[in-house]
Amino acid sequence: MAKKLYVGNLSYNATDDSLKQLFADAGEVTSANVIIDKMSGRSRGFGFVEMANDAEADAAVEKFNGQEHDGRKLVVNEARPLADRPPRRSFGSSGGSGGSRGGFGGSRGGFGGGRREEY
């Protein structure tokens, strides 16, 4: 049975292929995925590797956890399922940020606020 591993503290230059090649030293790699930042298009510094069986996965954890790779100490352990989290707050919904201050200047009359002097 395949076992999924979490790999943290990866170099920002890491790719799926480089991760797969690295972990192939410990056994058969079923899949390797580096998590990519949507905005920058580069690695977010972590990924997941799926090993063909439990023995090879355990060997990979033993071999790579704490090992330096590309100048960074890897963190490798068995991946845990994503925990249930409360939904994220969205801006603009009731109870969100800002409340009802009444525009840019609150209740002080717009941008400048205060009294207006005529010359």
Residue pairs with C-beta under 8 A, 6 or more apart in sequence:
1 53
1 54
2 30
2 50
2 51
2 52
2 53
3 50
3 51
3 53
3 54
3 57
3 58
3 78
4 48
4 49
4 50
4 57
4 78
4 79
5 23
5 48
5 49
5 50
5 51
5 57
5 60
5 61
5 76
5 77
5 78
5 79
6 46
6 48
6 75
6 76
6 77
6 78
6 79
6 80
7 19
7 23
7 46
7 47
7 48
7 49
7 64
7 74
7 75
7 76
8 45
8 46
8 74
8 75
8 76
9 45
9 46
9 72
9 73
9 74
9 75
10 19
10 34
10 43
10 45
10 46
10 47
10 69
10 70
10 72
10 74
11 43
11 45
11 69
11 70
11 71
11 72
12 42
12 43
12 45
13 42
13 43
13 70
14 34
14 43
14 47
14 70
15 34
15 43
16 32
16 33
16 34
16 47
17 32
19 32
19 33
19 34
19 47
19 49
20 29
20 31
20 32
20 49
22 64
22 69
23 29
23 32
23 49
23 51
23 60
23 64
25 63
26 51
26 56
26 59
26 60
26 63
26 64
27 51
27 52
27 53
27 55
27 56
27 57
27 59
27 60
28 51
28 52
28 53
28 56
29 49
29 50
29 51
29 52
30 50
30 51
30 52
31 48
31 49
31 50
32 47
32 48
32 49
32 50
33 47
33 48
33 49
34 43
34 44
34 46
34 47
35 43
35 44
35 46
35 47
35 48
36 42
36 43
36 44
37 43
37 44
48 79
49 60
51 57
51 60
57 78
60 76
61 76
61 77
61 78
64 74
64 76
65 74
65 75
65 76
65 77
66 73
66 74
66 75
67 73
67 74
68 74
89 96
90 96
91 97
101 107
103 110
104 110
104 111
105 111
105 112
105 113
106 113
108 114
109 116
